[in-house]
Amino acid sequence: MYQGTMTYLASVSEDGKIWSWHLTFDKSVSSKKINPARPLRVVR
C-alpha cells in the first residue's frame, strides 16, 4: 500500500518513442528519490 498518491504519465516523442514515468507525490518517498544526496533536515 502506498501512503501517497502515484500518477502515471506517458507521452510520445517526435521519433515515435513512448516515454513513460511515475510521479510520486509522497513527500517521504519523493524527497529521497529526487535529492538522495541532500540531508533530510535543512537548516536555513
MOPAC internal coordinates of N, CA, C and O (Angstrom, degrees):
PM7 1SCF
backbone

  N    0.0000 0     0.00 0     0.00 0    0    0    0
  C    1.4651 1     0.00 0     0.00 0    1    0    0
  C    1.5226 1   110.32 1     0.00 0    2    1    0
  O    1.2310 1   121.12 1   -37.39 1    3    2    1
  N    1.3146 1   115.47 1   142.61 1    3    2    1
  C    1.4526 1   120.62 1  -179.48 1    5    3    2
  C    1.5185 1   109.48 1  -102.89 1    6    5    3
  O    1.2310 1   121.30 1   -43.90 1    7    6    5
  N    1.3416 1   115.13 1   136.10 1    7    6    5
  C    1.4597 1   119.06 1   179.12 1    9    7    6
  C    1.5249 1   111.03 1   -81.29 1   10    9    7
  O    1.2310 1   120.19 1   163.00 1   11   10    9
  N    1.3322 1   117.25 1   -17.00 1   11   10    9
  C    1.4573 1   120.78 1  -179.39 1   13   11   10
  C    1.5158 1   109.73 1  -119.25 1   14   13   11
  O    1.2310 1   120.57 1    -3.69 1   15   14   13
  N    1.3190 1   116.51 1   176.31 1   15   14   13
  C    1.4513 1   120.12 1   179.90 1   17   15   14
  C    1.5188 1   109.42 1   -92.26 1   18   17   15
  O    1.2310 1   120.56 1   -37.74 1   19   18   17
  N    1.3262 1   116.53 1   142.26 1   19   18   17
  C    1.4535 1   120.57 1   179.70 1   21   19   18
  C    1.5200 1   109.46 1  -119.11 1   22   21   19
  O    1.2310 1   120.85 1   -48.60 1   23   22   21
  N    1.3217 1   115.98 1   131.40 1   23   22   21
  C    1.4525 1   120.05 1  -179.42 1   25   23   22
  C    1.5185 1   109.65 1  -115.16 1   26   25   23
  O    1.2310 1   120.63 1   -47.25 1   27   26   25
  N    1.3278 1   116.39 1   132.75 1   27   26   25
  C    1.4614 1   121.37 1  -179.99 1   29   27   26
  C    1.5211 1   108.77 1  -104.49 1   30   29   27
  O    1.2310 1   120.90 1   -54.29 1   31   30   29
  N    1.3305 1   115.88 1   125.71 1   31   30   29
  C    1.4534 1   120.10 1  -179.18 1   33   31   30
  C    1.5219 1   109.98 1  -121.78 1   34   33   31
  O    1.2310 1   120.68 1   -34.80 1   35   34   33
  N    1.3241 1   116.30 1   145.20 1   35   34   33
  C    1.4541 1   120.72 1   177.29 1   37   35   34
  C    1.5173 1   108.81 1  -141.67 1   38   37   35
  O    1.2310 1   120.63 1   -38.58 1   39   38   37
  N    1.3285 1   116.39 1   141.42 1   39   38   37
  C    1.4523 1   120.04 1   178.89 1   41   39   38
  C    1.5248 1   109.10 1  -144.54 1   42   41   39
  O    1.2310 1   120.56 1   -23.72 1   43   42   41
  N    1.3201 1   116.53 1   156.28 1   43   42   41
  C    1.4588 1   121.54 1  -179.59 1   45   43   42
  C    1.5205 1   108.48 1  -110.39 1   46   45   43
  O    1.2310 1   120.95 1   -53.98 1   47   46   45
  N    1.3306 1   115.79 1   126.02 1   47   46   45
  C    1.4577 1   119.83 1  -178.74 1   49   47   46
  C    1.5275 1   110.15 1   -82.21 1   50   49   47
  O    1.2310 1   120.68 1     0.02 1   51   50   49
  N    1.3362 1   116.31 1  -179.98 1   51   50   49
  C    1.4553 1   120.88 1  -176.18 1   53   51   50
  C    1.5253 1   111.95 1   -64.49 1   54   53   51
  O    1.2310 1   120.36 1   144.74 1   55   54   53
  N    1.3440 1   116.91 1   -35.26 1   55   54   53
  C    1.4643 1   119.40 1  -177.27 1   57   55   54
  C    1.5271 1   112.26 1   -83.35 1   58   57   55
  O    1.2310 1   120.19 1  -179.19 1   59   58   57
  N    1.3258 1   117.24 1     0.81 1   59   58   57
  C    1.4529 1   120.20 1   175.16 1   61   59   58
  C    1.5091 1   113.98 1    98.85 1   62   61   59
  O    1.2310 1   120.29 1   177.29 1   63   62   61
  N    1.3445 1   117.06 1    -2.71 1   63   62   61
  C    1.4602 1   118.79 1   179.03 1   65   63   62
  C    1.5235 1   110.01 1   -72.94 1   66   65   63
  O    1.2310 1   121.08 1   -35.14 1   67   66   65
  N    1.3112 1   115.54 1   144.86 1   67   66   65
  C    1.4603 1   120.21 1   178.84 1   69   67   66
  C    1.5198 1   109.03 1   -99.18 1   70   69   67
  O    1.2310 1   120.69 1   -64.14 1   71   70   69
  N    1.3129 1   116.29 1   115.86 1   71   70   69
  C    1.4582 1   121.48 1   179.56 1   73   71   70
  C    1.5186 1   108.55 1  -100.52 1   74   73   71
  O    1.2310 1   120.92 1   -54.77 1   75   74   73
  N    1.3122 1   115.85 1   125.23 1   75   74   73
  C    1.4623 1   119.51 1  -179.97 1   77   75   74
  C    1.5130 1   109.27 1  -133.73 1   78   77   75
  O    1.2310 1   120.59 1   -34.64 1   79   78   77
  N    1.3058 1   116.48 1   145.36 1   79   78   77
  C    1.4502 1   120.24 1   179.90 1   81   79   78
  C    1.5189 1   109.56 1  -155.90 1   82   81   79
  O    1.2310 1   121.61 1   -17.19 1   83   82   81
  N    1.3324 1   114.52 1   162.81 1   83   82   81
  C    1.4599 1   120.25 1  -179.93 1   85   83   82
  C    1.5222 1   108.99 1  -107.52 1   86   85   83
  O    1.2310 1   120.83 1   -45.59 1   87   86   85
  N    1.3161 1   116.02 1   134.41 1   87   86   85
  C    1.4571 1   120.58 1   174.64 1   89   87   86
  C    1.5191 1   107.78 1  -111.37 1   90   89   87
  O    1.2310 1   120.93 1   -66.18 1   91   90   89
  N    1.3283 1   115.83 1   113.82 1   91   90   89
  C    1.4608 1   118.78 1  -179.49 1   93   91   90
  C    1.5154 1   109.30 1   -99.68 1   94   93   91
  O    1.2310 1   120.74 1   -49.50 1   95   94   93
  N    1.3078 1   116.18 1   130.50 1   95   94   93
  C    1.4552 1   121.20 1  -178.64 1   97   95   94
  C    1.5229 1   111.65 1  -101.43 1   98   97   95
  O    1.2310 1   121.25 1  -170.82 1   99   98   97
  N    1.3437 1   115.21 1     9.18 1   99   98   97
  C    1.4598 1   118.72 1   177.15 1  101   99   98
  C    1.5183 1   107.66 1   -77.71 1  102  101   99
  O    1.2310 1   120.19 1   -64.57 1  103  102  101
  N    1.3254 1   117.24 1   115.43 1  103  102  101
  C    1.4617 1   121.36 1  -174.19 1  105  103  102
  C    1.5235 1   111.87 1   -60.11 1  106  105  103
  O    1.2310 1   119.75 1   140.75 1  107  106  105
  N    1.3227 1   118.08 1   -39.25 1  107  106  105
  C    1.4548 1   121.26 1  -176.32 1  109  107  106
  C    1.5252 1   111.23 1   -68.70 1  110  109  107
  O    1.2310 1   120.29 1   154.06 1  111  110  109
  N    1.3199 1   117.06 1   -25.94 1  111  110  109
  C    1.4608 1   120.48 1  -178.11 1  113  111  110
  C    1.5209 1   111.02 1   -96.51 1  114  113  111
  O    1.2310 1   120.34 1   133.19 1  115  114  113
  N    1.3452 1   116.96 1   -46.81 1  115  114  113
  C    1.4594 1   120.96 1  -175.00 1  117  115  114
  C    1.5228 1   111.39 1   -64.80 1  118  117  115
  O    1.2310 1   120.21 1   144.38 1  119  118  117
  N    1.3283 1   117.21 1   -35.62 1  119  118  117
  C    1.4612 1   120.19 1  -177.99 1  121  119  118
  C    1.5206 1   110.80 1   -64.92 1  122  121  119
  O    1.2310 1   120.30 1   145.71 1  123  122  121
  N    1.3422 1   117.03 1   -34.29 1  123  122  121
  C    1.4581 1   120.10 1  -179.71 1  125  123  122
  C    1.5229 1   111.03 1   -76.52 1  126  125  123
  O    1.2310 1   120.15 1   144.22 1  127  126  125
  N    1.3360 1   117.32 1   -35.78 1  127  126  125
  C    1.4605 1   120.52 1  -178.59 1  129  127  126
  C    1.5228 1   111.29 1   -75.18 1  130  129  127
  O    1.2310 1   120.54 1   141.11 1  131  130  129
  N    1.3390 1   116.58 1   -38.89 1  131  130  129
  C    1.4595 1   120.07 1  -177.14 1  133  131  130
  C    1.5211 1   110.70 1   -76.19 1  134  133  131
  O    1.2310 1   120.00 1   136.19 1  135  134  133
  N    1.3265 1   117.60 1   -43.81 1  135  134  133
  C    1.4571 1   121.47 1  -177.95 1  137  135  134
  C    1.5283 1   110.50 1  -124.02 1  138  137  135
  O    1.2310 1   120.21 1  -104.91 1  139  138  137
  N    1.3523 1   117.21 1    75.09 1  139  138  137
  C    1.4635 1   119.90 1  -177.91 1  141  139  138
  C    1.5193 1   112.60 1   -68.64 1  142  141  139
  O    1.2310 1   120.55 1   153.49 1  143  142  141
  N    1.3447 1   116.56 1   -26.51 1  143  142  141
  C    1.4614 1   119.99 1  -176.30 1  145  143  142
  C    1.5246 1   111.82 1   -90.10 1  146  145  143
  O    1.2310 1   120.61 1   167.73 1  147  146  145
  N    1.3218 1   116.43 1   -12.27 1  147  146  145
  C    1.4638 1   120.08 1  -177.86 1  149  147  146
  C    1.5264 1   109.53 1   -83.19 1  150  149  147
  O    1.2310 1   119.66 1   -44.91 1  151  150  149
  N    1.3180 1   118.25 1   135.09 1  151  150  149
  C    1.4669 1   121.09 1   179.29 1  153  151  150
  C    1.5239 1   110.77 1   -64.11 1  154  153  151
  O    1.2310 1   120.69 1   -24.80 1  155  154  153
  N    1.3213 1   116.30 1   155.20 1  155  154  153
  C    1.4639 1   120.16 1  -178.06 1  157  155  154
  C    1.5210 1   110.90 1   -67.13 1  158  157  155
  O    1.2310 1   120.64 1   144.49 1  159  158  157
  N    1.3317 1   116.37 1   -35.51 1  159  158  157
  C    1.4657 1   119.63 1  -179.99 1  161  159  158
  C    1.5207 1   109.72 1  -106.89 1  162  161  159
  O    1.2310 1   120.55 1   -55.23 1  163  162  161
  N    1.3109 1   116.55 1   124.77 1  163  162  161
  C    1.4663 1   121.51 1   179.91 1  165  163  162
  C    1.5228 1   108.94 1  -111.39 1  166  165  163
  O    1.2310 1   120.85 1   -56.68 1  167  166  165
  N    1.3112 1   115.99 1   123.32 1  167  166  165
  C    1.4670 1   120.19 1  -179.84 1  169  167  166
  C    1.5195 1   108.72 1   -99.11 1  170  169  167
  O    1.2310 1   120.87 1   -58.82 1  171  170  169
  N    1.3216 1   115.94 1   121.18 1  171  170  169
  C    1.4637 1   119.45 1  -179.62 1  173  171  170
  C    1.5092 1   110.92 1  -101.16 1  174  173  171
  O    1.2310 1   120.10 1   180.00 1  175  174  173

